[in-house]
Amino acid sequence: MEPVAEQHTYKGRYSLTHLIARGGMAQVFRATDLALNRPVALKVLYPELSVDQNFVERFRREAQAAANLSHPNIVPVFDWGEEDGTYFIVMELVEGTSLAGLLRDERIMPPARAASITAQVAGALAFAHRSGVVHRDVKPGNILITDEGVVKVTDFGIAQAISTVDHLTAAGSVMGTATYFSPEQAEGSLVDGRSDVYSLGVVLYELLAGRPPFVGDSPVSVAGMHVRDAAPSPLQFNPGIPADLESITMMALAKNPSQRYQTADEMRSDLLRFSEGRPVQAAQRGGRAFAGSDTTRAVSVVSGERTQAVAIQTGPRTDVVRRRKSNTPLIATASALAVLLVAAVGYFFLGSTVTSVMPNVVGTSITDATSTLTGQGLVVGATKLVQSTQPAGTVVASTPKAGAKVTKGQSVTLSVSLGTSTQPVTIPDVTGMNLSDAESALQQAGLAYKVDFTATAPEGASPNTVLSQTPDGGTQGRTGDEVTITVLAPGSNYPVPNLAGKTLSDAAVLLGQAGLTLAPDQGAQCSNTAPEGTVVGTVPAIGQPVAAGTAIKLVLSSGYCSVVVPNVVTLSKAAATSAMQAQGLVVSVTTLAASNPLCTGLLDQVVAQDIAPGASAVYNSPVTLTYCPAS
């Protein structure tokens, strides 16, 4: 970091201190949040780009996308805005380094550490995908490692909601970093969460092999390789990579999205299985075959760390190994004609879709079942672990069932026995936990889980937080049992949390945890019950339903209110004291002797008060009454 040459404070609140980095769209500064007295990272769009509405719109969407994502492995956005035509985002300041920096220092990472880092990134991406956001630019430079070893994903600079139909990129180009493109990104096709899975596979490949799978002399050539060429096995560059971890990597790098992990959660689960020494799904599903085994010769290495637009690539995908050209053109021509003839006959009799009968794989091992299904042109789409008296690893059911009509390439779900070795387990209470933490707790307990989304927001609900679970926490079960956890559906409204009595800094943290943001300006009002500087209300009001990411304005106590002092002269001591206390004043009484000249004819009543009637006094102020006793 280098100190800034000229001090500048944005919105009168964020004071720049150091320049951290320069990126493709913006500069990142270290700054001090003067309101909360904490360091933050401030991302400022380049002035020359601020006049380009396309860039401004992309920058705005980065802020909105990230502000709605509250996850331990995602860098949170606190605030964003515009000042004098300059756009900026305020984020958490992550003390540590980027994964790109670690790669420059270490080049090749130990398998266990690579799996751990990638699993944390996959967890963050899975959370974003469930919220309807695709990152689209997963790369080492956008993955930060704190000094405590926590992984945080940042820079949703080109993220778009999955349901968004408009595109910010110009016709004939795509946005991203060429080294980490998915094939569909390079082709300019629509992307979903599986594109992030591919890019994360490239990152994992680089961690293990010390280089990405494709390198070339230009971003365009690298993008073309992602579309046309099969990734070489990372074992060619590092023979010490465990076979299961190679299978995970190559499955993530499948050209066809349907042959990759279908969710980042699936990839994370496989990485956790590897870390725990358990069999991984990628090995059972033939992860290496999905990516092919062709190698691509490197021309020259490019850094690939800059997000850029490149021309859309076209050309055939090589989901299977390409055949070597024949030396006999005549034989090749005859073979081609034969293939065309067979295809024409098949189409005439069977139609354009090849159908067959689902084989019976119940009672076989998962390995044999997978081999049978793939031999029939089917795909094992998911594996469910269930309790059964059958030996562990035995298929006990399939969807579709045996004998049903299936089509080539159709996905099959297998239910596999856990065997009789299941163990008693106390089901953990995950209610109120972050969804990612709840998933980890259930997995560590050896339990399966299902996420149930609800649009009904009970009091205290917040996004991506477990609202309830079935069975309840603390009940007894067995490993492999399924726990249903209920969370708020993305896009649902939920009540503003009760922040009354909280300090500004504590309220800001609670808002962030609830998926809400702190408004830039706060209100103030006097309060006779809340200490000065604490929350007495919010706008929108506490309990009012709001959408995730809504900016909440806090109303802070400015101290005690003023009250009007009543006239209690001639009242009895008890009545006068009660009247003063009703106004929030603290009463003390000076009692005169009955023989005092001031008490002549005025016994058993207040004869004076030290604050004049009708005057203003601060709530809780002391007031002294002078009283003449009855005798």
Secondary structure, DSSP 8 states (H G I E B T S, - for coil): -EE-SS--EETTTEEEEEEEEE-SSEEEEEEEETTTTEEEEEEEE-HHHHT-HHHHHHHHHHHHHHHT---TTB--EEEEEEETTEEEEEEE---EEEHHHHHHHHSS--HHHHHHHHHHHHHHHHHHHHTTEE-S---GGGEEEETTS-EEE---TT-EETT-----S-TTEEEE-GGG--HHHHHT----HHHHHHHHHHHHHHHHHSS-S---SSHHHHHHHHHH-----GGGT-TTS-HHHHHHHHHHT-SSGGGS-SSHHHHHHHHHHHHTT---HHHHTTHHHHH-------S------S-EEEE---S---SS------S-HHHHHHHHHHHHHHHHHHHHHH-SS-EEE----TTSBHHHHHHHHHHTT-EEEEEEEE--SS-TTBEEEEES-TT-EEETT-EEEEEEE-GGG--EEE----TTSBHHHHHHHHHHTT-EEEEEEES---TT--TTBEEEEES-TT-EEETT-EEEEEEE-TT--EE----TT-BHHHHHHHHHHTT-EE-SS-EEE--SSS-TTBEEEEES-TT-EE-TT-EEEEEEE-S--EEE----TTS-HHHHHHHHHHTT-EEEEEE--TTSGGGTT-TTEEEEESS-TT-EEETT-EEEEEEE---
